[in-house]
Amino acid sequence: MKLKTFLAAGLASSLLAAGAASAQEVKIGIAAEPYPPFASLDASGNWVGWEIEVADAICAAAELDCVLTPVAWDGIIPSLTGQQIDAIMASMSITDERMQTIDFSDPYYNTPAVIVADKSMEIEPTPESLAGKIVGIQASTTHQAYANAHFGDAAEIRVYQTQDEANQDLVAGRIDATQADSIAMADFVNSDAGACCEIKGAVANDEAILGKGVGAGVRKGDDALRESLNAGIAAILADGTHAEITSRYFTTSIYSE
């Protein structure tokens, strides 16, 4: 991700040097834990996935010099407020609770949360159906907050540091179900590892917890970066780049206004 720099002809070499010295990188925080198909490491150790490509396209359209910076998910907001990174692009939902601490760009995708369980289990995404069941949830996510609020009185909520760990325990039969993003779980159940399981349906919408879609998190008051990211998001939606990237990963759009 590199800033497109436009320099007027005839600048003195000293000004060129000064301009290069004053240029600043925008550190884009991504979760260090794999979250396919949005972000994961390939065999060469490079980050790949839908969100990686979209982040790259947004930065290019906004003419920002961006550098991917992996951060453990449970420390990603403190890393932003502590200025170790400049923005978060890690499938973070825009919620009122998070907006008390950080600001967000406009959404760049929006998908429902779903319950996944073994194909043999008669489970629906309701408190009544999950009563007495063990539901695995990734820590520090909107899914954890939702499960605690809606299923906590009926089901046992088991918390994992990564969704991959929850998926592994689901396959092993150590939990009965998991809740996560519909696209990420579609990728899982269509894989060899997740062939045992299926999506049982979307949970009832609770915008106060699940949020208003996924956006880029920025520090409070960093309006210049937020507006630059908004411009980049608008540009790739308008010129078809967002749709083109999406078509290579998914069969339907994952953006809705």
CORUR-V593046 format. One record per pair of residues at least 4 apart in sequence whose ideal C-beta (glycine too) atoms are under 8 Angstrom apart, sorted by the first residue. I is the first residue (numbers start at 0). J is the second residue. Records with the same first field share a line. If there is no record, write none. Layout:
BEGIN
I: J + J
END
This chain:
BEGIN
0: 27 + 54 + 55 + 58 + 59 + 63 + 64 + 65 + 66 + 67
1: 59 + 64 + 65
2: 22 + 58 + 62 + 63 + 64 + 65
3: 59 + 62
4: 18 + 22
6: 10 + 15 + 18
10: 14 + 15 + 18
11: 15
12: 16
13: 17
14: 18
15: 19
16: 20
17: 21
18: 22
22: 64
23: 64
24: 64 + 65 + 66
25: 58 + 63 + 64 + 65 + 66 + 85 + 86 + 224
26: 65 + 66 + 68 + 83 + 84 + 85 + 86
27: 54 + 58 + 65 + 66 + 67 + 68 + 84 + 85 + 86 + 87 + 88
28: 68 + 69 + 70 + 75 + 78 + 79 + 83 + 84 + 85 + 86 + 87 + 88 + 89
29: 38 + 46 + 50 + 51 + 54 + 67 + 68 + 69 + 70 + 87 + 88 + 89
30: 34 + 38 + 69 + 70 + 71 + 72 + 75 + 89 + 90
31: 69 + 70 + 71 + 72
32: 71 + 72 + 160 + 161 + 162 + 163
33: 38 + 39 + 40 + 161 + 163
34: 38 + 39 + 48 + 50 + 89 + 90 + 162 + 183
35: 39 + 48 + 183 + 186
36: 48 + 49 + 182 + 183 + 186 + 248 + 249
37: 48 + 49 + 50 + 51 + 90 + 182 + 183
38: 46 + 47 + 48 + 49 + 50 + 51 + 89 + 90
39: 46 + 47 + 48
40: 44 + 45 + 46 + 47
41: 45 + 46 + 47
46: 51 + 67 + 69
47: 51 + 52
48: 52 + 248
49: 53 + 244 + 245 + 248 + 249
50: 54 + 88 + 89 + 90
51: 55 + 67
52: 56 + 244
53: 57 + 88 + 107 + 108 + 235 + 241 + 244
54: 58 + 65 + 67 + 88
55: 59 + 65
56: 60 + 231 + 235 + 240 + 241 + 244
57: 61 + 88 + 107 + 215 + 228 + 231 + 232 + 235
58: 63 + 64 + 65 + 231
59: 231
60: 230 + 231 + 234 + 235 + 238 + 240
61: 227 + 228 + 230 + 231 + 234
62: 227
63: 224 + 227 + 228 + 231
68: 83 + 84
70: 74 + 75 + 78 + 83 + 84
71: 75
72: 89 + 137 + 138 + 139 + 140 + 160 + 161
73: 138 + 139 + 160
74: 78
75: 79 + 84 + 87 + 89 + 91
76: 80 + 87 + 97 + 100 + 101 + 216
77: 81
78: 83 + 84
79: 83 + 84 + 85 + 86 + 87 + 101 + 216 + 217 + 218
80: 100 + 101 + 218
82: 218
85: 217 + 218 + 221 + 224
86: 215 + 216 + 217 + 224 + 228
87: 91 + 101 + 215 + 216 + 217
88: 215 + 216
90: 180 + 183 + 213
91: 97 + 213 + 214 + 216
92: 97 + 141 + 209 + 210 + 211 + 212 + 213
93: 97 + 98 + 103 + 106 + 210 + 211 + 212 + 213 + 214
94: 98 + 141 + 207 + 208 + 209 + 210 + 211
95: 99 + 207
96: 144
97: 101 + 103 + 210 + 216
98: 102 + 103
100: 219
101: 216 + 217 + 218 + 219
102: 216 + 217 + 218 + 219 + 220 + 221 + 222 + 225
103: 214 + 215 + 216 + 217 + 225
104: 214 + 215 + 216 + 217 + 225 + 228 + 229 + 232
105: 214 + 229 + 232 + 233
106: 211 + 212 + 213 + 214 + 232 + 254
107: 212 + 213 + 214 + 215 + 232 + 241 + 254
108: 212 + 213 + 253 + 254
109: 211 + 212 + 213 + 253 + 254 + 255
110: 180 + 181 + 182 + 253
111: 180 + 181 + 201 + 202 + 204
112: 141 + 142 + 145 + 178 + 179 + 180 + 181 + 201 + 202 + 209
113: 124 + 178 + 179 + 180 + 181 + 184 + 198 + 199 + 200 + 201 + 202
114: 122 + 123 + 124 + 129 + 134 + 176 + 177 + 178 + 198 + 199 + 200 + 202
115: 169 + 176 + 177 + 178 + 179 + 184 + 187 + 188 + 193 + 196 + 197 + 198 + 199
116: 120 + 122 + 169 + 175 + 176 + 177 + 196 + 197 + 199
117: 169 + 172 + 175 + 195 + 196 + 197
118: 195 + 196 + 197
120: 175 + 176
121: 128
122: 128 + 129 + 132 + 175 + 176 + 199
123: 127 + 128 + 199 + 200
124: 128 + 129 + 178 + 199 + 200 + 201 + 202 + 203
125: 129 + 203
126: 130 + 149 + 150 + 152 + 153 + 154
127: 153
129: 134 + 150 + 153 + 154 + 175 + 176
130: 153 + 154
131: 153 + 154
132: 154 + 155 + 175 + 176
133: 154 + 155 + 157 + 173 + 174 + 175 + 176
134: 146 + 150 + 154 + 155 + 156 + 157 + 174 + 175 + 176 + 177 + 178
135: 157 + 158 + 159 + 165 + 168 + 169 + 174 + 176 + 177
136: 140 + 142 + 143 + 146 + 156 + 157 + 158 + 159 + 165 + 177 + 178
137: 142 + 143 + 158 + 159 + 160 + 161 + 162 + 165 + 179
138: 143 + 158 + 159 + 160
139: 143
140: 144
141: 145 + 208 + 209 + 210
142: 146 + 178 + 179 + 180
143: 147 + 156 + 158
144: 148 + 208
145: 149 + 150 + 178 + 202 + 205 + 208 + 209
146: 150 + 151 + 154 + 156 + 178
147: 151 + 156
148: 205 + 208
149: 202 + 203 + 205
150: 154 + 156 + 178
151: 156
157: 165 + 168 + 174
159: 164 + 165 + 168
160: 164
161: 165
162: 166 + 177 + 179 + 183
163: 167
164: 168
165: 169 + 174 + 177 + 179
166: 170 + 177 + 187 + 192 + 193
167: 171
168: 173 + 174
169: 173 + 174 + 175 + 176 + 177 + 196
170: 192 + 193 + 195 + 196
176: 199
177: 184
178: 202
179: 183 + 184
180: 184
181: 185 + 198 + 201
182: 186 + 249 + 253
183: 187
184: 188 + 198
185: 189 + 198
186: 190
187: 192 + 193 + 196
188: 193 + 194 + 196 + 197 + 198
189: 193
190: 194
204: 209
205: 209
206: 210 + 211
212: 255
215: 225 + 228 + 232
217: 221 + 224 + 225 + 228
221: 225
222: 226
223: 227
224: 228
225: 229
226: 230
227: 231
228: 232
229: 233
230: 234
231: 235
232: 236
233: 237
234: 238 + 240
235: 240 + 241
236: 241 + 254
239: 243
240: 244
241: 245 + 254
242: 246 + 252
243: 247
244: 248
245: 249 + 252 + 253 + 254
249: 253
END
